[in-house]
Amino acid sequence: MRRFRGVHTCLVLLCAALMSPSAFAWWNDDWSFRKEITFDLSPTGAAIPGTASEVPMLIRLSLGNFGYFNDTKPDGSDLRFIGSDDKTPLKFHIERYDPQAQIAFVWVTVPQLTAGANTDKVFLYYGNKDAPAAADVAGSYDKNQALVYHFGAAANAAQDATAYKNEPTNFGAELTSASLIGSGLKFAGAQNLTIPASGSLRLVSAQGVTLSAWVRIESAQSQSYVAQLAENGRELILGIEGTQAFARYTDGTPVQVGSTVALSTGEWHHLALAAGNGQLELFVDGDSAGKAPVTLNEIGGALTVGASAAGANYLAGELDEFEVSNVARSTDWIKAAARSQGVIAPLVVYGGDAQNEDAEGPSYIGTSLRNVTVDGWIIIGILMVLFFLSIAIMGGKFAFLNRVERGNKQFLREFRKLRDDPAALERSRGGAKGVGGDDAFEEGGEAALPSIFSKEDPASFGTSTLWRLYHHGMRETMKRVEGQPAGAARVKTLSAQSIEAIRATLDATHTRMGQQLSSQMVWLTISIAGGPFLGLLGTVVGVMITFAAIAVAGDVNVNAIAPGTAAALVATVAGLGVAIPCLFGYNYLNTRIKEIGADNHVFVDEFVTRIAETYS
């Protein structure tokens, strides 16, 4: 029985091992990262009860759901969309890609959305600097999509994203760069777009037609037309009366369907009509707002957007993403389109990002650095200036103090040899100008700046502070002794006042040397105290920007917060990276300066005492 249980366990583990590779599959090792995007058709999500196929889905990337713009190519040409099997590339195209603003609008065609499910997914691959562009604008739409205007091009440039290229002959509306999905149009009540008649835009009674657009109005309308397809007295209209949308088909007696729910002014709404299969149906924000039976006849005239073909019924408001299909799209298809394109898009759920473990990806630190914002780099740049300035000061000061201590030891060895005549050393080495380290401690201070590369003169004890004190003390002593009247006691007597004057001179020299030894140390205290505060400022600004971007995007998850927060903390790390070395360096150098100062003080007492004994 025990042996049977062991065999069973092995079989289970073997099956699990055989099944597991699909979960860790990676479409192409040339791509370093991927992001999982799930479509939620469940009642708690987009609430789409039917199956929809070949729906162009809008993938709206922002700092709130995608903090890795810097891992992509600047134009986003390394983006790839792969199906849920992690093998099948999907058609897609980029409407707008702006890594500086950290926002992108990308359209991808999903082969099928399962009714009521929340398990359909696609993978967004990115992070391959050598990848060629693979976007297929026209291929992103099926053969029934007759017209799609993103309005991302100039007014006199091509607008239609489909292969039919139904371009407008009259483009009277104003282009706006900040619309619902990238760019859009603004109608002031006297503009329209005219698209000439074409076979792809023709309403064929056996197929039907679908018109849709995102519309925002600021006030009630008066029989304003969002779009009109008209020919020889027949017309199909998607319009707004007051604040209520309507769809109307006219071929003799009008058939009209009106919404009972008012459109909220100042907000974007997805309006659509589907005519076909014996009925005319109106949709508002993806929901059916009414339908009526209708007998369709062909209409092959011009398509007018924002007004009627007769130059009336002008729309006053904004319009974005105008689409025409030469079939009557299903309710589920229209709902899927509406609920994936808005700012609040419950159909699209952005999952986490993964890294190809087999690829040589960047380190976590490198990833954090790439997500640092411009303001963060400004703070880090200031900190780097402080850091290198502090390092230069510490290095120079360290070398200078070494020279001072080495010179002091050399001087003390010679000074201890003096017995009866303390002035002997001054006579032998202090007579020449500049000898004895004078230049290093001359008044003005600049000449005392340490130089690692300056040549040291052994005969003058380098930059010895003790030699400088001795030199000044003996100069004052000899001046007073030699200035006395000739006599037997001329070189042997100094008054108490003269000795106090010599002490005062030495104290003044000692004080000036202390100031020069401590010069530039204030920069280290600035780095110690200011570095962490500058870093904290950069972190606070970075976190503030991260949360603001999340608030705008309306998508809160750890993948949206983590990259921005990690990048913001880089500034704090930089601030501590400046302060900590400066703290250690400052304490070490300050201790050595105090030791040299104490030696100087002791030498002053010793020198004055010896002068007093010799010349009293």
N, C-alpha and C positions, 0 to 999 in steps of 0.2 A: 504493500500500500504506500509506503514511504517512497519507494522507487518510482511508482506511478505519479505521485504528487510532484516529484522532482522533474520528471519528463514533461508534465503539464506546464510547470512553471517555465521551463526552458522554451517550450513552444510559444507561450504567451509573450515572453521577452523577444523571441525571434520575430513573431508577427509585429510586435510594436516597433522593432528595429527596422523591419521592411516597410512599415507604413510611415515612419517618422520622416524620411527624407523630403517628402512633399512639403512638410511644415518648414524645413530649413532650405528649401530650394532657392536658388538665386538665378534669375533670368540670364544675366550676363556679368561675368566677373570684371569687365571693364568699367562697370558702374559701381561706385563706392557706397551709395546710399539708396534707400527707397522709403517711400511713405505709403502706408496702407490707407485706402479711402473706401469706406463702406457706404452702401445705400440702404437707407431705412424706410421701407414701405409699410412698416407695421402701423397699427392704430396709434401707437404712442409717437410715431415719427411723422412721415409724410401722409400716412393714412391713404394709401393707394391700394384698392382691393383687387385690381386686375393687373395683368401682365402687360408690360409695354416693351417694345423692341426698337432698336436703332434710334434711341433718344440722345440727341446732343446734350451732354451735361456740362454745366459751367462749374469749373474748379476755381474757386476764388481763394487765392493764396495771399496771406498777409502775415505780419509778425505775430498775429494772434494764433495762427495754426501752423506756421512754417517759418521757423527762425533760422533757416539755413540758406538764405539767398546767396550768401558769400561762398557756399560750396558749389554753386552752379556756375555755368558760363555766364558772362554778363548779359547775353541776349537770350538766355534760356534755351539755347539750341541743343543742349544735352538732355533735355527732358524727354522721357519716354513713358508711355502708359502701356501697361501689360495687363492682360485679363486675369481673372481669378485663378486660372490654371498656372499662372506664372510662366507662361510660354508664349502666349499669343499677343503680339503687338497690336494696339488699338490705334485707330485713326484719331488724330488730334490736330489742333492748331492754336497758336497763341494770339490772342487779341491784343494784349498789352503785357509787357514784362519790364518792370522797373525795380531792379535790385536796390537802387539808392533809396527809393520811397518804400521799398520792401512790400510791394504789392504786385499781383499778377492775375490776369484773367485768361484762363486756358479752357478751351472747349474740347471735350473728348466724347466720342461716340461709344455708348455702352451697348453691346449687342442685345442684351435682354435684362429686364428687371423683373424679378419674380414677385408675383402677387402677394402682398401682405408680409413679405419676408424682410429680414434685416441682415441677411448673410451674403448678399451679393457684394462683391468688392472688386477693386482694381488696384494696381500698384503703380505708384509714380516713382520712376527711377531717375536719379540725378547724380551728378558728381563724376563726370568724365570729360576732362578738358579737351580730349581729342575727338570727341563725338561730332559727326557732321549734323547739320540741321536735318530733321526728318518730319517736320510738320507738313501736313497735307490739308490745305484749307478746303478745297473742293471735296476731297475724299472724306471729310468729316461729316458729310450729309448724304442721306440716301437719295435715290433718284426722284423721289416725290417732293423733295425740298426745292421749290422753284426760286426762292429769293430769301436772302438773309442780309440785313444791313446792320453792321456793328457801329457804323458811323465813326470809325477810327481814322478814316482817310480824309483828305481835304475835300471840299465841296465839289471841285472839278475833277476829282480822281475817281477811280473805280470804287464802287461801294459793295457790289454783290459778292458775297463770299462763296456762293454756290457755283457749280460749273456752268449754269445757264447764263450768267453774266447779264442779268436784267438791270441795266444801268439807267439812272434817271436822266431825262433830257432837261428837266427844270429842277434846280435845287435852290429853293428860295428860303429855306429855314436857316436859322443860325446854329452853327456847330458849337457845342460846349464840351470842354475837356473833362469836366467833373460831373458825370451823370451817374446813373445807377450802375452801369457796367462800363467802365471806362468813359468813352465819349458818347454824346447823345445829341439830340436836336432840341431847339427851343423855338416854339411858334408863338408869335406875338399877336395872332389874330388876323394876319393878312398874308401869310406865307403858305406855300405848299411844295410838295415834291410830285413830279409827274413821271411815271414809268410807262413808256409806250407799250402798246399791245404786243404780246408775243405768244407763241404756241404754248410755252411752259406756264404762262400765267393765265391761260384761258380756262374759264370755268366749264368743265365738261360734265354734263348732267350725270353721266354714269360713274364719275369719280368723285365729284364734289370739290370743295376747296376749303382751306383753313387760313384765316388771317389772325395774326396775333401781334401784340406790342405791349411794352411797358409804358404806362402813361401816368403823369402827375399833373394835376390841375390845382390852381390856387383859388379858384372861385367857380361858381356854377356856370355851365355852358348853355348856349342856345342852339340846339340842333347842330352841334359841332361834329364833324366827321373825322374820325381817326384814320379811316381808309375807305375808299370807294372804288369798286370795279363796275364800270358802266359802259353800256353799248346799246344804241338804238332803243332807248326807253327802258331797258332792263338795267337794274343796278343791284349791287350787293353792298351793304353799308355796315361798317362797325363804327358806332358813334356814341356820343354822350349828350343827353338832354338834362339840363340842370346838373345834378351830381349823380345821375343814374345812367349806366351804360345801356345800350340797346343794339340789337342786330336786326337788320331789315333787308328783306328781299322783295323787289318790286318787278313784276311783269304783268302789268294791269293792276290788279288789286294787291296792295302791299301786304306782306306777311311780316309782322314785327314781334320780336321777343325783347322784353325790357326787364331789367334787373329791379327788384324791389328793395334792394339794399343800396344805400347811398355810398358813393365813393368818398373816402375821407380826403378832404383837401389838404394839400401839402405833403401827401404820402404817395408812394409809388404803388400802382396796381397793375396786375397782369390782366389784360383784356384779350379775349379771343372769341371768334365765331367759327363754327364748323357747319358747313352746309353740304349735305349729301345723305344718301341712304333714306331719302324721303323726309328729312326733317332739317330744320334750322335751329341750332343750339347756341346759346350765349354762355360764355364762361367768364367769371370774375375771380381772379386770384386762384385759378385752377379748379374752382367749384362751379358746377352747372348752375346758372342763374335763371334758366328757363329754356324751353324749347317748344317748337310748334311744327306741325306737319307742313310740308311745302313740296311743290312740284317744280323742279329746277329745269331751266332751259339754258342753253349755252350763252355765255357772255365772253366776248373776246376783245373788249375795248381796253382803253388805257386804265391804269391803276393810279389813283391819286391819293396822296398821303397828306393829312392835315387840312383837307378841304374837299369840296366837290369839284368835279371836272368843269363845272360851269363857273367856277370862281366865287363860290359862296360857301356857307357852312364852315367857316374857318375855326380851327382849333386854337385855343389860347392855353398853352401849357407846354410841358416837356414830354419828349417821346424818346424811347430807347429800344433797341433790339427788335426791329420790325421784321416779321417773318411771314412768308407765304408758302403754303404747301398746296400742290395741285390734287390733293385727295382730302377727304374729310377725316382728320385725325381722330383717334379714339379718345374717349374721356380720360382714360388712364395716361395716354401719351401727353395730352395737354396738361394734366395735373402734374405729371413728372417734370415737364419742362418748367412750369410755373414755380414749383417748389424746389427747384435746384438753382434758380437764377437770382432770386431776391437776396437782399442783405441777410435776412433770416431765411435760411434754406434748410428745413428739417430733413430733407431727403439725403443730403450729403453730410456724412460724418467723417471727420478727419482723425485718423488714428495716429499712432506713434511712428517715429522714424527709426529705421534700423540701418546698421552698417554691415557691409560685407566683411565678415571676419577673415576671409581668405585673401582679401585685397589689402594692400599696404595703405591703410587709411591714415589720416592725420591723428595726432595725439589729442587727448581731451583738452590739453592746454592750447594746442593749435586751433581746435574747434572754438574754444572760448575767445581766443584772440580774433578770429575771423568775424565774430559776431559783435565785436566792440563797435559802438556807434561813433560818429564823428566827434561829438562832444566829449566822449570818453577818451578818444585819442588826443584831443587837445589837452585834457588834464594829464594824461600819461606823458605827453610831450614836455609839459612844464616840469613834471617830476623827473624826467630823464635829464633835463638841463640841470636841475638841482643836484641830482645824483652825480653826474660827471664833474660838476663844479666842486662838490664836496670831496670826491675821490682825489681830484687834483690838489686840493688844499691839504688833505690828510697826507698824501704822498710827499708833497713838498715840505710840509711841516715835519714829517718824520725824518726825512733826510737832513733837514736843517738842524734839528735837535741832536741828531747823531754827531754832526760836525761840531756843535757847541760842546757837547760832553767830551768828545775826543780832544778838542782844543783845551778844555779846562784841565783834563788829566795831564796833558803834556805841559801846560803852564805850571801846574802845582808841583810837578817833579822838578822843574827848574827853580821855582820860587823857594822850595824847601832847601835848596843848596845854598841860598843866600844866608850869610851869617851876620857879619858886622856891618855890611853896607847894603841896605835894602834897595838902594838906587842903582846897583850894578847892572841889573837886568834892563832897566830903563835906558841906561847909557849905551848898552850894547845893541838893543833891538828897537828901542822906541824913538830914536832920533829921526829916522826917515819918515817923510810924509806918506801917510796911508799904510804904514807898517803897523802890525798889531791889531788888525781887524777894524781899524777906524771906519773904513768904508761900509762895513756891515751894520754899524750902529750910528751912522751919522744922523743928525737931526733931519726930520722930514720923513723918515720911516721907509720910503719907497726903496732906498738902497739896501734896506735890511731884508727885503723879501728873499726867501731861500731859493736857491737854484741847485738842482741836483747835478747839473752838468758843469757848474762852475769849477774851475781848477783851484785846489786848495794850496796855500803857501805854508809849508811846515815851519818856516822861520818866524812867521807871525802868529803862530798858534791858531791858525784857521779863524774861526768865528768865536773864539773863546770869550765868554763874558767876564771871566775872572781877569784875564789879561787886560781887557778894556777898563775894568775898575782899577786895576793896578796902574795902568798907564795914566789914567786921569788923576789918580791919587798922587802918584809920584810927580806928575807935571805940576800940580798945585803945590806940593811940598818943596820941590826944587826952586820953584818961582819965589817962594817966600824965603827960603834959606839963602839963595843967591842974591836976593834983594836987600839983605841986611848990611849994615855998615861993616867995613873991614875991621877985623879984630880976631882975637884968639878964639872967641866963641861963635864966630860967624856961621860955621857949618854944623854946629852942634846944638843950637838953641832954637826952639819954637815956642811961642807963647801958647797959653791955653786957648786963647781966642783963635789963633791960627789953626790949631788942631781941630777945633769945632768947625771952622770954615772948611777944612779939608773933608771932614765927615759930612758936612752938608752937601759938598760937591759930589761925594761918592753916593750919598742917598739919592740925589737927583739923577745921577747916571743910572743907578740901580732901578729907579722907578721907570725911567724911559726904556731901559732894556726890557723890563717886565712887560711894558705895553707892546713893545715890538715882538717879543716872544709870543704874546697872546693875539697878535694881529690876525685877522681873517677867521679866528675861531667863532666869531658871531655867525658866520655862514653855516657852520655846523649846527649851531643851536636853532637856526631858522629851519634847516632841513629836518632836525629832530622833531621840532614842534609843529612845523607846517606841513610836512609830508603826509602824515596820517589824515589831517583835516582835508587836504586837497584830494586825497584818495577817497575819503568818505563823501566829499562833494560829488565826485564823478560817479560813485556808486548810487547815491540818492537820485541823481539826475537819470542815470541809466534805468533804475527800477521804475522811476516815474514814467519814463517813456514806454517801458515794457507794458505797464498796466494800462496806460492810455491807449496803446495799440490794441491790447486785448479788449478793452472796452469798446473801441470802434468796431473791431471784428466781431464781437459778440460770441466768441468761442473760447471757453475757458477749459484748459486741460494742462496737465503737467508739461506736455511737449511744447505748449505755447509759452509757458512761464519760464521753464528751465533755461533755455539758451540765452534769453535776454538777461535773466538774473545772474547767470554764470558770467556773462560778458561784463555786466555792471560791476561785479566783484573784482574784476581784474584791476580796476582803478584802486581799490583798497589795498590789494596785494602790492601794487606798484608803490603806493604811499608807504606801506610798511617796509618794502624793499629799500626805500631811500632812508627811512628813519633809523632802522635797526643798525646797519653798518655805521652810520654817522654817530649813533649813541655810543657804540663800543669805541670807535675811533676818538670821539671827543673825550671820553673819560680817560682813555690811555694817554693821549697827548697832554691833557690838562694835568694829569698826575706828574708827568715828566717835566712840564713847565714849572710846576710848584717845587719839584725837587731842585731844579736849576736855580729857582728864585731863593730857596733856602740856602743853597751853597753860596750864592752871591751875598746874602745877608751875613752869613757866618764869616765870609772872607772880608767884608767891610769892617766888621768888629776886629778881626785879627789884624788887618792892615793898620787900622788906626792905633791899636794898642802898640804895635811894633814901631810905628812912627813916633809915638809918644815916648817910648822907651829910648829910642835912638837919638831923638832931638830934644831931650829935656835935660 
